[in-house]
């Protein structure tokens, strides 16, 4: 198992490298000039040129990428052009909020757009009845509406897969044999049926967890919830390249790690699965 995990971690390296290249190229090829936004509307062309040089944006793209990648490998994601704080510090402050929200949404885990559902929940439970706060991050009360908004879509999918998987397993021969031996319904279901029915459920939960990470961008924006998604939207508005690259790379890394965890859980759910 340890060898399998190490091998999968090694396979993640080219994936994350490819993601970093795509992110870098897209950010630098779309229209817009971060130096102009940093300098302000009243800045002269000379001021913009100086800022562009200080940010390293006047160098060739390959040189910029190699420099950025070298810093990333040393744990330095650069500084935000908007707040001038280290990107790692920005992510350290916002990432726990995104994980917190995604985990709660997965546990709740119907097909309504999350932004519409979020606005309706906010209108009813925050504005009309004043039961929950509308924005920010504090106690559990701040987490209820965003988590329900984000997890509602996944709930129906996970429930449907769990039901169909359990029905399929309960119809198998070894379940009938267990009943014939006189085992109680509780023992048959919990000891024999559930573990075999978990394989497709684990797969769906892993996929949904990854999708919820992406969906958190919309939900965090609607509720002004200070997570990575909210930080990403703020950074895009200000063309804050270091923060955008760092946030997207972090989300890609977490998506890859979730898939690794899913593969490991397969072996625990079904002893017949062995990775050698």
N, C-alpha and C positions, 0 to 999 in steps of 0.2 A: 504493500500500500504506500509506504514512504517513497519507494522508487517511482511509483505511478504519479504521486503528487509532484515530486521533483521534476519528472519528465513533462508533466502538464505545465508547470511553471516555466520550464524552458521553452515550451511551444508558445507560450504567451508573449515571449519577447518579440518575435517578428510581427505578431499581430499588433502589439502596441506601437512598434516602430512604424508600421504602415499607417495606423491611425494618426500618429503624430505628424507624418508627412502630409496626409490628406488635410488635416486641420490647418497646418501651417500654410499650405498652398492656397486653400480656400480663403483664409483670412487675408492673405497678402495679394490675392488676385481680384477680390471684389472691390468696387469703387469706394473711395473714401480715404482720408488722410488723418491718422491719429494725431500727427504733429499739429495740424491745423486746429483740431478740437482742443488740444492741450494749450495751445498758444492763445486761443480766443479769437473772436471775430475782428477785434481791432488790431491784431498783431500785424506787423509788417512782414513782407516776404523774407526779409533777412532774419527776423525772429523765428519764423517757421523753419527756416533752413537750419538755424542753430539747434532748435529743439529736435528736428529730425536727425541731426548728426549725433546729438546726445543720447537719443533713443536707439541709435544704430540702424535706423531705417534707410540710410543713404548707402549702405553696403549692398553688394549683390545678394540675391535671395539664398543661393547655396551657402554663402559665408554666414548669413544671418541664421540659417537653420542649424548649421554645424555648431555655431557658437551657442545657440539656445539648447540644442540637444546635449552638448557637453556640460552645460550648467545644470540641466535636468538630472543627468546621471550623478551629479554631485549633490543633488537635493535642493538645488536653487532654481526656482521657477521664475525668477525675476521680480520686478517691482511693478505694482499697479501704476499705470500712468494717471489714474484718476485720484487715488488716495495716497500714493507714494509709499504705501506699506508693502512689505514682502507678500507675494502671492501665497506662499505657504501659510503665512499668518492669516490671510483672508480665508483660505480654504479650511484652516483649522478651526476658525470661528463658526463657519457656516456648514461644514460637512456633517457634524453631529446632528444638526437640525434636520437635514435631508434624510439621514439614516433613520432617525427617530420617526419622521413622518412616513417614510416608505415601509418600515417595519409594522407600524400601526395599520397602515393601509393594507398590507399583505395579510395581516391577521384578520382584518374585517372582510378582506377579499373572499337587463340592467344596462344597459348600453346607452347611456346618455352622455353627452359631452361633459367633460369634467368642469370646464369653465362655466357652463350653464347651471349644472348641478350646484357648483360652489356658490354662484350668485343667488340661487333660489334658497339654499340653506342659510346663507348670510341674511337674506331678506326676511326669512321667517323666524329663525332662531336667534339672530343677533339684533336685527332692527326692530321687528315687531314685538317679540317676547323678551328681548334683552337677556337671554339665557347665557350666551357665550360672547366673548370679545370677537371683533371682526378682523383684527390684524395683530401682528406681532407674535413673539414667542415668549412664553412665561411658564405657567403651570400646565396641568393636563387640560384645563378648560380651553387653552389656546390651541390645543392639538386636535380636539374633537372634530370640528367642522372640516379642517383640511384633510384629516385622515379618512373621514367618511366620504368626502368628495373624491379622493384619490383611489380609495379601495373599493368603492361600490361597483365599478366596472369589472374588477377582477373577481368579486365575490360570486357572481353568477357562473362565471367560467369554471372556477375551482369547484364550486358545489356540483355543477353538472358532471364534471369529469369524475369527481369522487363518487357520485351516485352510480354512474354507469360502470365504473371500475369495480365497485363493491358488488353490484348485481351480477357482473360477469364472474367474479371470483366465487360468489355464493352458489353459483350453478355448477361448479366444478366437482369432479368425482371425489376428490379427497375431502371436500366439505361434507358431502353426503356420507362418506365413510366415518367422519368424526361424529356426525349425528347418530349414525347406526351404533357407534360404540357407547352411546349414552351420555356424551358430553353435553353440558348445558349450553344454551344458545349464547350466553355471555362468553363462555370459554371458547366456543367455536369462532365467534366473531373476533374477539380481541386477540386470541392466541394464534389463530390460523389464517383468518381472512384478511384482517387489516394490513398486515405486513406485506402480503402479496398484492393487495390493492393499492399500496402506496406508490409503486413505481411510476405509473402515469401521473399521479397527483404531484409527486416531487418534481417531475419534468415541467408540468404546467406552472407550479409555484415558482420554480427557478426562472422560467421565461417571463412570468408576470412581474416578478421582482425587478427584472431588468427593464421591462416596459414602464413600471411604476417610477423608476429612477428618472426616465425621460419625461413621464407625465408630471413629475413633481415640479418641472419648470413652470407649467401653466398654473398648477394649484398654488405654488408658493408665490407666484406673481399676483394671483387673485386675492390671496389673504395677506399679502405683504409679509410672508413667513420667511425669516432670514436664513434660508438654506442655500445650497449651491446653485439650485435653479434660479432663485431670485438674484443671486450674485451674478450669474451668467447673463441674465437679461439686462441687468444694470451695466455690465461690462460691454455688452454688444452695443448698447445705446451710446457709450462713450468711446467705442472703438478701442477698448482697453485690451490689446493683444495678449499681454502676459497672463492676465486673469482668464481670458477666454480659453487660451491654450491649456492652461493649468487645470481649469474646471472640466473641460472636455476630456482631457487625458485621465483625470481622476475618475470620471464616470465610466470611461472605457475600461479602465483597470478594474473597477468594481464589478462591471458586467462580466468580465473574464473570470474574476474570482468567484462570482456566484455560480457560474457554470462549472467550475472546479469543485465547489462544495456540493453541487447537485450530483456529480459523478461519484464523489466519496459517499454520499448518503445512499446511493444505489446499493453499495456493498453492505451497508448496515441494514437496509430494509430487506434485502434478499441475499442470504449467505451463498447462494449459487453463483452470484456475480463475484468474480475474482479478477483483480488487475495484475496479479503476479508481482 
